[in-house]
Amino acid sequence: MYSNSYNESMMDLFTIEEILEIPRKHKWNGADITRFINDIYLQYDYVTRADSIKTGLSEEKFYRDILSKLIKDYGH
């Protein structure tokens, strides 16, 4: 599912499975996958640190789960 809104969360736009398939679907190399994992980490870091926005534990858990699975699939 895609949206034109910058205000929607990745959690509202994609399933974890869809996100995990992005590197395979686009046949990314190691550097591309590393940048992708870093981008997801930056989103996670933002969600966990955002004082002005209380996104809730569900969004924090969503990013944590994605990172865990990405690292297990691509980080070894």
C-alpha positions in Angstrom: 0.0 0.0 0.0 1.3 3.4 -0.9 0.4 6.9 0.2 1.1 10.5 -0.8 1.1 11.7 2.9 4.3 12.4 4.7 2.5 12.1 8.0 1.7 8.4 7.7 3.8 6.0 9.6 5.7 3.2 7.8 3.7 0.9 10.1 0.5 2.1 8.4 1.8 1.7 4.9 3.7 -1.6 4.9 3.7 -5.0 6.6 6.9 -6.3 8.1 7.0 -9.0 5.4 6.8 -6.3 2.6 9.7 -4.4 4.1 11.8 -7.5 4.5 11.3 -8.4 0.8 12.5 -5.0 -0.5 16.2 -5.8 -0.7 15.5 -9.2 -2.5 12.9 -7.7 -4.8 15.4 -5.0 -6.0 18.4 -7.3 -5.9 20.4 -4.9 -3.7 24.1 -5.4 -3.0 25.6 -5.3 0.5 26.1 -1.5 0.6 22.5 -0.9 -0.4 21.2 -3.2 2.3 23.4 -1.6 4.9 22.0 1.8 4.0 18.5 0.4 4.2 19.1 -1.1 7.6 20.6 2.2 8.7 17.5 4.1 7.5 15.2 1.8 9.4 17.4 2.2 12.5 17.2 6.0 12.2 13.4 5.7 12.0 13.5 3.5 15.1 15.8 6.0 16.9 13.5 8.9 16.1 10.4 7.0 17.4 12.1 6.1 20.6 13.5 9.6 21.2 10.7 11.8 20.1 9.5 13.7 23.1 7.0 15.9 21.4 5.3 12.9 19.7 4.1 10.0 21.7 3.9 7.4 19.0 3.3 4.5 21.4 4.9 1.2 22.0 3.3 -0.4 19.0 5.3 1.7 16.6 8.5 1.2 18.6 8.0 -2.5 18.6 7.3 -2.5 14.8 10.6 -0.9 14.1 12.4 -3.1 16.6 10.9 -6.2 15.0 11.9 -5.0 11.5 15.5 -4.3 12.6 15.8 -7.7 14.3 14.6 -9.6 11.2 16.6 -7.5 8.8 19.8 -8.1 10.8 19.0 -11.8 11.0 18.3 -12.1 7.3 21.0 -9.7 5.8 23.4 -8.8 8.6 25.3 -12.0 8.9 
